[in-house]
Amino acid sequence: MLLERLSNYAKTNAPCYVYEKRGEKIIYHYRQLARDSDRIAAYLTETLGEDKTPVVVYGHKSPFMLAAFIGCVKSGRCYVPVDEYTPATRVEQIINKVAPKCIFNLSERPLQGAVDMEGFSEIIEADAPEMDVDIQLEAEDLYYIIFTSGSTGEPKGVTIPYRCLDHFVNWALSLVDHREGLVFLNQAPFSFDLSVMDLYMSLGSGGCLHALDKDTQSDYKELYLSLSRSNAKVWVSTPSFVDLCLADRQFNQELMPKLEVFLFCGEILSPKTAKRLMDRFPRAKVINTYGPTESTVAVTSVKISPEMAAAGEVLPIGRPKPGTILAFLDEEGNFSDSGEILILGDTVSAGYFKEPEKTSQVFKEYDIDGKRLPGYHTGDLGYIKEGLYYCSGRTDNQIKLNGYRIELGDVEANLLRLPEVRACAVLPVYGSGKVQRLVAYVVTGEEVPDPLEKAAELREALAAFVNGYMIPQRFVFLDELPRTNNGKVDRKALSELKQ
Ligand code: AMP
């Protein structure tokens, strides 16, 4: 199991995490991780006793995030990663839902009621007793909860038991030629489940994670320097992030000579992106994986061949991993050859945290070949062609923008919190098969003499409630929203308006 593997590396001085911040390089070793997480586990056991309420870990890319995560699970508690760039209102919503007895704040920002960096340092420097690293987590014990966009305007927490993570990591490692000391690249914040792929593939195989923080990712010069110094062999990111990197010609195998494999997940990988990567990185293979947070990161994979990339057609998401079945449901909910993708098997989440109703809507058990399997209704549409699975859109208003999952209803519900917004609808604008930006159609009930100024005001006000990537790029002000015959917002009519 994962934690047993981790304990094998605990006594070594090998690096497990490298992080460069403002020109300073921080290297964190397995021995330190083992020791610090032991201290955190001892602290939690001592202060919380039998109480197993999840622990919120707030921060960005500090190596102590890893110590906090592992410390929590060693103490038998699951953790809830919250990125420090999340707006305060959303952090509050998550904290209210979890009602944690302990919050670790590993950022430089203040967070009420949390153990801050000073307190954290005191804990890990304490002369606490050595602990047994192999705390026995049961398969069904929760390992982490990741919050993701919810259609009602409040994020929902996906609960992942230890069994799911373990099945996922075992399979994900089989996709790469893994051996101790491999460097994995980390792009996603720890509050997104894509980061679970690089973090636990790395920790589960004695590898080292090279983390790129938000500042580095937004400064091309720093980004390429960091990539060139990373010695990364395994790349893990969204396709959107690699598209950004491809914008510069220096992003090629010379910059990253050791790179062996690109692992993608989270959104459509275009054949154009795959082809450009193959041209620039002739020694690296490109693997597309697919899956939602609700089924532990990814459940299918396929190695993209040069022929697939060159054909220019939609790329497949591949074949399911062992332990997972992918089925399709038609509009009546019957098994079919194509339709909504139903994921069945050993990595399906235990449901949304403290949300029994939302959980029962999408998590259902099915009897397959005499076995009762947990299933998740993804809302993705798909089909099979020549033995390979394809993802072809959504049944609902969930979209992906630059790899980020957004419920349009989440943006709309938060826009409606602004006093000047009477009604609104948010629509995606597509280009090259992907969402390029969001447009908000807003009714204020008053004349808007300067739409640009009003849009800027609304954008700023909305930033208090939603993540930056959820804020619409364009605002269109209308006297009223067009409606269909049955009174619903006519999204088709809106999409035909000039944008
Ligand atoms: P998240 O929970 O943020 O990982 O988002 C999951 C959703 O991202 C899925 O339900 C799909 O809609 C989309 N997705 C993930 N991987 C892929 C992929 N390889 N191709 C197309 N869409 C994907």
Boltz pocket constraint, residues with backbone or C-beta under 6 A from the ligand:
constraints:
  - pocket:
      binder: B
      contacts: [[A, 148], [A, 193], [A, 194], [A, 264], [A, 265], [A, 266], [A, 267], [A, 268], [A, 269], [A, 288], [A, 289], [A, 290], [A, 291], [A, 292], [A, 293], [A, 294], [A, 297], [A, 317], [A, 378], [A, 380], [A, 391], [A, 393], [A, 400], [A, 403], [A, 404], [A, 405]]
      max_distance: 6.0
